[in-house]
């Protein structure tokens, strides 16, 4: 997935009210950018971190700039939670995710469950439908380990239960975690920040929901699916 405009570099001044970030640009301007990330952004919201923003000339936008990348000691990290679906759509079209290849049709935002829309529905005449939910992952507190979520994620827990229901009906269901950073080699659910999600992920996997994790190559020009990563299951959570 290529960025829609060349990214401009600056340093993060502050991230506030969830969806705003002040950035001091390298040319001396201080701008307020849209921060497309509803999570806590732990480790990625520290004032002074190098940051990259995109710019849109759309007259309907209140803020012309969007915060896209933050640089930590581990390298560039994609913080835009709107991008993983685009990244996955391109990867599916290119056959870059072997576990999800060989489907004749890929549809987006299909209604299912209790008033939800699945990110992707993959269908083929010769196999069961595959319901695919995509989750953005950018948290890493332990060297080499990516974690999700970075705050309570009740909606994601709900999605896992809905994927379980699809498996119970005889379909295939997959949750795909897209890690938008390059300094991680494995993934686990973040039990201390959302124990309900961690338990739900274990239950979903035990019920037949497939858990896939893919790391990305993150650059100032594009973010692309690069490699599969292992899911490290914690000790069984108490009910």
N, C-alpha and C positions, 0 to 999 in steps of 0.2 A: 504494500500500500504506500504509494507516494503521497507526500504532503501536497496540498493544493497550491501552496505558494512557498517560496524559499523561506526557511526559518531565519529569524533574527535573534541574536544572542544578547543576553543581559544577565542580571543577577536578581534573584528573588528578594524582594523587600519584605513582603508579608502575604500570606494567604488568609482570607477572612470571609466570614459569612458563607462558607462552603464554596461559593461559586465565583469568588473574586480573588484576584492576585495582583498585587502591585509589583512591577518589575522595573528596575533601573537598567535601561538599555546601555549598550556599550558606547553609543553616541551621546550619552548624557541625558536623554529624555527619560522621564519617569512616566510609565503608562499603567493603566488599569486594564487587565486582561480577563476575559472569561476563563474560569477554571472548571473544565468539564469533568468534574470528579466529585461525587457526593460523599466519598469516604473520608477517613481521618487523614490519609496521606502521611502516615507515620514515617518519619525519617526523610520525607521528601518535601517538607514545608519549612525547613530551617532557613531563616533569613541569611542571605549571602550565597546560597547555592547557585551555581551557574544554571541558567534557564533559557529555553528557546521558545519563541512564540511565532505563530503564524499570523497572517493579516488577511482580512477579507475586505473587499471594497463594496460589499452589499449595502445599499442605502437603508435596508430594513433592520440592520443590526445595531443594537445599542452600544456594543463594544466591538471595535474593529479587530482587536487582537484576541488570540486564544492561546493559553498556556498549553504547550505540547510535550516538552521534555524537560527533565531536571537531571542534572549530573551529580552523582554521589561518588564516593571513593570507588565504588564498583563499576562506574561508567554511566552511560546514559540510561534513563528510565522513562518509558512512555507513561504519562499520567492521564491521557485522554481516554475515558471509558467508553467513548463513542466509537473508537477505532477498532476494537477487537472483532466486531461483526464484519467490518469491511475487510480486515486482515484475513479472517476465516473464509469469507466469500471468495476472495482471490485465490486462497490456497486450495479450496475445493475445486474451483475451475481449473486450476493447474495440476490437480492430482497430487498435491504436496502433502496430503494427509492420507497415507495408504489405508488406514483403518476405515476411512470414510469414502473411499474411491468406489467406482463402478456402480454408481446410481445414475439412472437415466434422467432424473429431474431433481432440481433443488429449488424449493420455494422458501420465501422468507416471511416471518411474522404471521404464522398460521395459528388460528384460534385453537386452543385446547384447554383442558383442565377447567378450573374454576375462574372464568373470566381472564384467562392468561393468553399470551401469544408466544409460541415457541420461536426461538431465533431462526431455526432452519428445520424444514421437513424434507428429508431425502427419500425419494421413492423410486421403485424399479419393478417392472412386471414380474421379475423372477425372484424377488426377495421381500421380506417384510419391511414396512416403512420404518424409517429411522428418525426419531425425534431428538433434535440436537439443541442443547442449551449451551451458550457460550458465556464464560465468566472472565472478567479482566483481573489479572493478578499483578500487583506491583510491589507488594510488601516483602521485605527481607530483613529480619532482625538477627539471624544467625548466618554466618558466612556460608554461602553455597546453598541456602535453603529458602525457597519461595513459599509464602504463606497466603492463605485466603480464608476469611475476609480480614480487613483491617479495622472493622467495627461490626456491630451487630447487623446481620444481613438477613432479616426476616423474609424478605421477598425471595432471596436465593434459596432459603430453606423450603419455602412453599414450592418453588420450581422442582426441587428434588423429589418432593412427595408426588408431584404431578407426573414426573418421569417414571416413578415407580408404578403409577397407575397404568401408564402406557405399556410397560413390561408385563403387567398382570393381564393385559388384554391380548398379549401375544406379539406385540411390536418390539422393535429395538429402541433403546433409549440411551443417550450418551450425554454426559456433561463434560465439556471441554474447557479447561483452564488455559488461558493465553497469558503467558508470563512475558510482560513487556520490559524485560531487562536481561542482560547477558551474563550476570555474575552468579547465576544459580544453576545447580546441577540436579536438584530434587525439589519436590513439592510436598507440603502437608497442609491439612486443615488447621486453622488457628484456634485451638481449643480454648485458650485463656481469654480471647477476645469475643468468641461466640461459640460456647459449648454446644448450643442447640444445633447450629449448623454442622459442627464436627460430628455430632452423633447422627444427624440426618444423612451426612455423606456416607458414613459407615453403613447405616441401614439401607440406603439406596443401593450401594455396591453389593451388599449381601442379597438384595432382592433382584439383582440382575442388571442394574443400571451400570453402564460402562463408564469408567473414569479415565479420561485422557488428559495429558498435560503436555503442552508444547511451548518451548521457549522461542523467543524471537531474536532476530538480528535487528538491533535498534540503531539507526543512524540519523543524521540531520536531514537526509533526503527521503528516507523511507523506513518503514517498519515491516518486516516480513517474517512469516513462519520459518523456523530454521531447523529445529530438532525436537524429538520427543524426549520427555523427561519422566523419571519414575515418580509415582505417588508413594510416599512413605506413610503407611497407616500407623497411627498412634496406637497405644494399648487400647483395648476395647473400652469405650466409654460406658459409664453407668447409665442405666435407663432413666 
